[in-house]
Structure formats: C-alpha cells, structure tokens
Amino acid sequence: QVQLVESGGGLVQPGGSLRLSCAASRSISSINTMGWYRQAPGKRRELVATLTSGGTTTYADSVKGRFTISRDNTKNTVYLQMNSLKPEDTANYYCNAVTLTTTSVMDYWGKGTLVTVST
C-alpha cells in the first residue's frame, strides 16, 4: 500500500508559476514510476509527467518545456514545477504511483489538488 497526498494547488495568473508536491507514505526509491495526471471537468484524465526510479522523465506535449517533474528521496516527495501557466492548465492534478514486478502491476492515486489559472 502507498498513500499519496498532494498539495500546492491554488489560483494563479496566466504566465505565473506553481509547485505541486506529492508526499508518499514509503520510500519513493522503491516505487517504479511516479507521475502527475490532470483532469478538467468533462474531460478525460490525462498524463502530465512521469519519473521513474532510475531518473527517466516523460512529459505530455502540451506541457513540455514549461513543467518539470522532480523528486527528493530523503523526503519521499515528488514535485511538479509549473511555469508559464495557461488557462487551459486549469484542472485537478493527481499524483500517481506504479509499482512493477514480473507478474503484477499496482497503481495508487492521491485525492488531487486543484489548480486554477485565471485573471
């Protein structure tokens, strides 16, 4: 079992920045992949960024160059630095953890944190 708690959401102006945090209940070095997803009302949840235990990152095309996923293993925390925010970035952002073995996949989710980009 992995519990995930997101924080850092809020209201920001277009062009502004926010940093989201995801605190995990166990060492993230033992989790294969950490990620951030987002979901706006009426839309499907979509991948934003992922970070493997080996340090490999991936980003959605819509956020590439603006968002950065990172981690602090000593704090069991993954971050999403969001710069140059746009109104279309408005969504609930969810932290995700995936553990992989040869025979199983386990998927864990936080409750989400709301990001609103608006004047």
Order of alpha helices (4+ residues) and beta strands (2+ residues): beta-beta-beta-beta-beta-beta-beta-beta-beta-beta-beta
